[in-house]
Amino acid sequence: MFVAVVQFELLIPGAGSIKDKRRVVKSVKDRLHREHMVSVAEVAHLDDMRVAGMALTAVNRDGRYLQSLIDSVLAKLRGLHDAELGEVSREILHGTQLPGETTDEQGRPLWTEEERRSGA
C-alpha cells in the first residue's frame, strides 16, 4: 500500500472576499475529487482571501500510479483560470512508513519484501 500526500497553495488574486475564495476552493476540490478520486481539503490560510493552503491524498497499491496521478493533478492545477498554483510539496509513503500494524491478525506480513522493493 502507498499513500500520496500533496500539499499546495492556490493563489487567488481575483478574490475580493472570503466568499469568492470559497467558491474557487470548492470548485477545485469538487473537480479533483470527481475526476481523480482523491481526497482534498483546505488546511491552511483559512482567513486569507487570496491564498488557500490545500492538501490532497490518495491511496493505491501501486506507487508508480500515484506518481502519475500527482503529475496529472498538478498539471490540471497549473491550468486553472481562477487561481494560480503556488508552492507544492509531494510525498509518497510506503505502508511500512505509516504508523500502525504491518502484519495481519496471525502475525503474517501484509506485503512481501519483493512488493516493498518494487513499489507494487
C-alpha positions in Angstrom: 0.0 0.0 0.0 1.1 3.5 -0.8 -0.2 6.9 0.3 0.3 10.0 -1.7 0.3 13.3 0.2 0.4 16.6 -1.7 0.4 20.0 -0.1 -0.1 23.0 -2.3 -1.0 26.7 -2.3 -3.6 28.2 -4.5 -3.1 31.9 -5.1 -6.4 33.6 -5.8 -5.6 37.2 -6.9 -9.2 38.0 -8.1 -10.8 37.1 -4.8 -12.5 40.2 -3.2 -13.9 38.3 -0.3 -13.7 35.1 1.6 -16.9 34.1 -0.2 -15.0 34.5 -3.6 -12.2 32.3 -2.3 -14.5 29.6 -1.0 -16.2 29.4 -4.5 -12.8 28.8 -6.1 -11.7 26.3 -3.4 -14.9 24.3 -3.6 -14.8 24.2 -7.4 -11.2 22.9 -7.3 -11.9 20.3 -4.5 -15.0 19.0 -6.3 -13.3 18.8 -9.7 -10.2 16.9 -8.4 -12.4 14.5 -6.4 -14.7 13.8 -9.3 -12.0 13.4 -11.9 -9.3 11.7 -9.9 -11.0 10.1 -6.9 -8.7 11.9 -4.4 -9.4 13.5 -1.1 -8.8 17.2 -0.9 -9.2 19.7 1.9 -8.3 23.3 2.7 -5.9 23.1 5.6 -4.2 26.5 5.9 -4.6 30.2 5.3 -8.3 29.9 6.1 -8.9 33.6 6.8 -6.7 34.9 3.9 -8.9 35.6 1.0 -6.2 35.4 -1.6 -4.4 32.2 -0.6 -5.7 28.7 0.1 -3.4 26.1 1.7 -4.6 22.7 0.4 -3.8 19.1 1.0 -4.6 16.1 -1.3 -4.3 12.4 -0.5 -4.7 9.2 -2.5 -4.1 5.6 -1.6 -3.2 2.8 -4.1 -1.3 -0.4 -4.2 1.0 1.0 -7.0 3.4 3.8 -6.2 4.1 4.5 -9.9 0.4 5.0 -10.4 0.3 7.6 -7.6 3.3 9.4 -9.1 1.4 9.6 -12.4 -1.8 10.7 -10.6 0.0 13.5 -8.8 1.6 14.7 -12.1 -1.8 14.8 -13.7 -3.4 16.7 -10.8 -0.6 19.2 -10.7 -0.9 19.8 -14.5 -4.6 20.4 -14.0 -3.9 22.9 -11.2 -1.3 24.8 -13.3 -4.1 25.3 -15.9 -6.6 26.9 -13.6 -8.2 30.2 -14.7 -9.4 31.4 -11.3 -6.2 30.6 -9.4 -2.5 30.1 -9.7 -0.6 27.2 -8.3 1.9 28.3 -5.6 4.3 26.2 -3.6 4.0 22.4 -3.8 5.2 19.6 -1.6 4.6 16.0 -2.6 5.5 12.7 -0.9 4.6 9.1 -1.5 4.8 6.9 1.6 5.0 3.1 1.6 2.8 1.4 4.1 5.8 0.5 6.2 6.4 4.2 6.8 3.0 4.7 8.3 2.2 4.3 12.0 0.4 1.1 13.0 0.4 -2.5 12.2 2.4 -4.1 9.3 1.1 -7.6 10.0 -2.3 -9.3 9.9 -4.1 -10.8 12.9 -2.0 -14.0 12.6 1.3 -12.1 12.5 1.9 -12.5 8.8 3.4 -9.5 6.9 0.8 -7.5 4.9 3.2 -7.4 1.9 6.3 -9.3 0.7 9.8 -7.9 0.6 9.6 -8.1 -3.2 6.5 -5.9 -3.2 8.2 -3.3 -0.9 11.3 -3.1 -3.2 9.3 -3.0 -6.5 6.8 -0.4 -5.3 4.0 -2.6 -6.5 
